[in-house]
Amino acid sequence: MSLYNRGRNTMSRLAEKYGQGETVYLKPGSVTGPEWNPVIGPPTEHQFNSFKASANRKNQYVAGGYIVESDVLLLAENLDFTPAMDGKVRLNGREHQIVMLDPITNETPPLGWYIGIRS
């Protein structure tokens, strides 16, 4: 097992053990119909493990202007999908807007994601 894969496995194990609770990524539904009357399908749900990032890490993103102090910064495990800014995150039953996405490492797939969400 490579060092990279061990890191991914460790990330998954820790997120599962110390997770934030039920976390679901909502991928927007596909748009069908004519341009003048589009119909948006239901969102696709992807469940994943996550936990709140450290205050120190959050402060770095706040200082850089990526998120504001009231946002929540999640550290998400290695996902089997690629999140996008137009998606939403449902955390313990409440939907939140995604305001920032930052992959951990530039490898494909990344070890995990920092996801900034706003109520």
C-alpha positions, 0 to 999 in steps of 0.5 A: 500500500502506498503512502498516499493510499494510507493517508486516504484510508487514515482520513476516512477512518478518522472522519468516520470515528470523529464525524460531524454527524450526517453529512450529505452533498446535494448535487443539483438536478439536471435541467431539461425542457425548453430554455424559456421553461426549464425544469430542474430535476431532483438533486442527487445525494452523496453521503460522506463523513466530515468533521469541523476543521481546526480553529487555526485552519479556519482562521487561515481561510478567514484571513485570506478572505475565502470565508467569513467568521460565521461560516463553518469549515468542514474537513471532508474525507476522500470523496467518491465524487467531485463537489462543485460550488453550485451544490449544497451540503445538508449537515444534520438536516439543515441545508447550507450553501457551499462558499469555498472548496479546497482539495487537500493535495493536488493528487487525483483524487485528493486526500480530502476536501476543505468545504466552507459552508454558510447557513 
